[in-house]
Amino acid sequence: MMIDSNYECHTEQWYKGIKYVIPITIFLVVVIPFFVIYKIYKSRNNMTDFCKYYYLTAEYKRNGIFLYFEFIKLFFKFTIMTVIMF
């Protein structure tokens, strides 16, 4: 496998591609998790609906703060990856 060492980043082609990567990344990292959190929060009193999301919340306490720490860790991971990428 050969590596092309003449390939340059931050070219016009890179900027064209990044127009699509950033919105998709924001959608996957921000919109979908907050939608799932909202659905879990909304169904917290209804046990049948809550069981739908049990695979996401099984390792956390039901009313604990551990779930929020997990999202904070994910946010920091996303921030680090964004800084490394740019």
Backbone as JSON, one array per atom type, in Angstrom:
{
  "sequence": "MMIDSNYECHTEQWYKGIKYVIPITIFLVVVIPFFVIYKIYKSRNNMTDFCKYYYLTAEYKRNGIFLYFEFIKLFFKFTIMTVIMF",
  "N": [[0.85, -1.17, 0.0], [0.66, 2.11, -0.94], [1.46, 5.42, 0.03], [0.22, 8.6, -0.65], [2.1, 11.27, -0.48], [1.86, 13.8, -1.39], [-0.62, 14.81, -1.07], [-2.79, 17.36, -0.07], [-4.27, 18.95, 2.72], [-7.1, 20.99, 3.66], [-7.88, 22.12, 1.24], [-9.74, 23.29, -1.64], [-11.45, 21.19, -2.29], [-11.56, 19.85, 0.15], [-12.89, 21.74, 1.75], [-15.35, 21.76, 0.45], [-16.29, 19.23, 1.07], [-16.4, 19.32, 3.86], [-18.56, 20.92, 4.37], [-20.7, 19.22, 4.4], [-20.02, 17.33, 6.27], [-19.89, 18.52, 8.85], [-22.65, 19.38, 9.51], [-23.89, 16.82, 9.51], [-22.43, 15.5, 11.49], [-23.07, 17.08, 13.73], [-25.81, 16.55, 13.84], [-25.8, 13.78, 14.39], [-24.41, 13.69, 16.82], [-25.54, 15.55, 18.55], [-28.38, 16.12, 18.11], [-29.77, 13.59, 17.85], [-28.99, 12.17, 20.31], [-30.11, 13.99, 22.24], [-32.8, 13.84, 21.57], [-33.34, 11.17, 22.23], [-32.79, 11.26, 24.98], [-34.83, 13.0, 25.75], [-37.09, 11.42, 25.13], [-36.69, 9.31, 26.94], [-36.82, 10.73, 29.35], [-39.43, 11.66, 29.21], [-40.88, 9.29, 29.37], [-40.43, 8.36, 31.92], [-42.19, 7.88, 34.05], [-43.98, 6.05, 33.13], [-43.88, 2.74, 33.07], [-43.96, 0.75, 31.08], [-43.3, 2.07, 28.69], [-40.83, 2.98, 29.5], [-39.35, 0.67, 29.62], [-38.78, 0.17, 26.99], [-36.5, 1.61, 26.48], [-34.67, 0.42, 28.05], [-32.29, -0.89, 27.45], [-30.55, 1.18, 27.07], [-30.42, 2.45, 29.5], [-29.86, 0.61, 31.46], [-27.47, 0.18, 32.9], [-27.31, 2.33, 34.55], [-28.42, 4.1, 37.47], [-31.89, 4.46, 38.21], [-32.99, 7.01, 39.01], [-30.65, 8.31, 39.27], [-27.58, 10.23, 39.05], [-25.73, 9.33, 37.36], [-26.19, 8.87, 34.66], [-26.14, 11.41, 33.52], [-23.48, 12.13, 33.85], [-22.32, 10.43, 32.04], [-23.13, 11.51, 29.58], [-21.81, 13.94, 29.75], [-19.16, 13.04, 29.63], [-19.21, 12.01, 27.01], [-19.61, 14.4, 25.6], [-17.17, 15.72, 26.14], [-15.41, 13.97, 24.86], [-16.26, 14.3, 22.22], [-15.59, 17.0, 21.88], [-12.78, 16.92, 22.15], [-12.13, 15.34, 19.92], [-13.02, 17.03, 17.89], [-11.3, 19.21, 18.18], [-8.86, 17.97, 17.61], [-9.33, 17.27, 14.96], [-9.52, 19.7, 13.62]],
  "CA": [[0.0, 0.0, 0.0], [1.49, 3.3, -1.06], [0.89, 6.64, 0.58], [0.46, 9.79, -1.47], [2.56, 12.33, 0.42], [1.61, 15.1, -2.01], [-2.01, 15.19, -0.82], [-2.87, 18.51, 0.83], [-5.53, 19.18, 3.42], [-7.62, 22.35, 3.63], [-7.99, 22.59, -0.13], [-11.12, 23.58, -2.03], [-12.2, 19.94, -2.2], [-11.76, 19.58, 1.58], [-13.93, 22.65, 2.23], [-16.63, 21.31, -0.1], [-16.72, 18.05, 1.83], [-16.65, 19.66, 5.26], [-19.9, 21.51, 4.43], [-21.64, 18.14, 4.68], [-19.59, 16.56, 7.43], [-20.23, 19.22, 10.09], [-24.06, 19.22, 9.87], [-24.19, 15.42, 9.8], [-21.84, 15.22, 12.79], [-23.9, 17.74, 14.74], [-27.05, 15.8, 13.93], [-25.56, 12.49, 15.04], [-23.86, 13.83, 18.16], [-26.35, 16.43, 19.4], [-29.83, 16.02, 17.93], [-30.28, 12.25, 18.16], [-28.94, 11.89, 21.75], [-31.08, 14.78, 23.0], [-34.11, 13.28, 21.3], [-33.46, 9.95, 23.04], [-32.89, 11.7, 26.38], [-36.17, 13.55, 25.92], [-38.03, 10.3, 25.15], [-36.51, 8.61, 28.22], [-37.34, 11.6, 30.41], [-40.89, 11.71, 29.07], [-41.47, 8.01, 29.73], [-39.88, 7.92, 33.19], [-43.25, 7.43, 34.95], [-44.7, 4.95, 32.49], [-42.89, 1.67, 33.08], [-43.94, 0.0, 29.81], [-42.51, 2.87, 27.76], [-39.46, 3.06, 30.01], [-38.68, -0.6, 29.3], [-38.3, 0.26, 25.61], [-35.17, 2.21, 26.49], [-33.92, -0.21, 29.13], [-30.94, -1.22, 26.99], [-29.72, 2.39, 27.18], [-30.35, 2.93, 30.88], [-29.73, -0.52, 32.38], [-26.3, 0.26, 33.77], [-27.4, 3.55, 35.36], [-29.52, 4.12, 38.42], [-33.09, 5.04, 37.59], [-33.06, 8.45, 39.27], [-29.31, 8.74, 39.64], [-26.92, 11.26, 38.27], [-24.71, 8.67, 36.56], [-26.51, 9.03, 33.25], [-25.71, 12.73, 33.08], [-22.03, 12.12, 33.74], [-21.98, 9.74, 30.79], [-23.29, 12.48, 28.5], [-20.72, 14.9, 29.88], [-17.98, 12.37, 29.08], [-19.37, 11.98, 25.55], [-19.39, 15.76, 25.11], [-15.74, 15.99, 26.17], [-14.8, 13.18, 23.79], [-16.57, 14.97, 20.96], [-14.81, 18.24, 21.84], [-11.39, 16.56, 21.89], [-12.02, 14.89, 18.54], [-13.18, 18.2, 17.05], [-10.05, 19.98, 18.26], [-7.84, 17.22, 16.88], [-9.64, 17.29, 13.53], [-9.27, 21.03, 13.06]],
  "C": [[0.9, 1.24, 0.0], [0.73, 4.51, -0.52], [1.24, 7.8, -0.33], [0.84, 10.93, -0.54], [2.36, 13.72, -0.17], [0.19, 15.59, -1.78], [-2.05, 16.3, 0.22], [-4.26, 18.59, 1.46], [-5.89, 20.66, 3.28], [-7.56, 22.94, 2.22], [-9.45, 22.87, -0.43], [-11.99, 22.34, -1.92], [-12.51, 19.6, -0.74], [-12.89, 20.45, 2.12], [-15.3, 22.28, 1.67], [-17.17, 20.12, 0.7], [-17.1, 18.37, 3.25], [-18.02, 20.32, 5.44], [-20.94, 20.45, 4.79], [-21.29, 17.38, 5.95], [-20.03, 17.22, 8.73], [-21.71, 19.11, 10.43], [-24.44, 17.78, 10.22], [-23.63, 15.04, 11.17], [-22.65, 15.84, 13.91], [-25.21, 16.99, 14.92], [-26.85, 14.5, 14.7], [-25.14, 12.63, 16.5], [-24.75, 14.64, 19.09], [-27.84, 16.11, 19.29], [-30.36, 14.65, 18.35], [-30.15, 11.93, 19.65], [-29.93, 12.71, 22.57], [-32.51, 14.32, 22.76], [-34.34, 12.02, 22.14], [-33.58, 10.3, 24.52], [-34.29, 12.23, 26.66], [-37.21, 12.42, 26.01], [-37.92, 9.51, 26.45], [-37.09, 9.43, 29.36], [-38.87, 11.62, 30.39], [-41.54, 10.41, 29.55], [-41.0, 7.5, 31.09], [-40.94, 7.4, 34.15], [-44.05, 6.26, 34.4], [-43.71, 3.79, 32.29], [-42.85, 0.9, 31.77], [-43.15, 0.76, 28.75], [-41.06, 2.94, 28.19], [-38.68, 1.79, 29.66], [-38.19, -0.63, 27.85], [-36.86, 0.74, 25.55], [-34.29, 1.59, 27.56], [-32.49, -0.55, 28.71], [-30.01, -0.02, 27.04], [-29.47, 2.78, 28.64], [-30.09, 1.82, 31.89], [-28.57, -0.37, 33.34], [-26.31, 1.49, 34.67], [-28.53, 3.4, 36.37], [-30.71, 4.84, 37.79], [-33.17, 6.55, 37.8], [-31.7, 9.02, 39.63], [-28.75, 9.78, 38.69], [-25.9, 10.66, 37.32], [-24.94, 8.84, 35.07], [-26.01, 10.37, 32.72], [-24.19, 12.82, 32.97], [-21.58, 11.43, 32.47], [-22.1, 10.7, 29.6], [-22.23, 13.58, 28.57], [-19.43, 14.31, 29.32], [-18.05, 12.32, 27.56], [-19.13, 13.35, 24.94], [-17.9, 16.09, 25.08], [-15.01, 15.2, 25.09], [-15.04, 13.83, 22.44], [-15.74, 16.25, 20.81], [-13.34, 17.94, 21.52], [-11.21, 16.14, 20.44], [-12.16, 16.05, 17.58], [-11.9, 19.04, 17.03], [-8.95, 19.28, 17.48], [-8.07, 17.32, 15.37], [-9.31, 18.64, 12.89], [-8.01, 21.6, 13.64]]
}
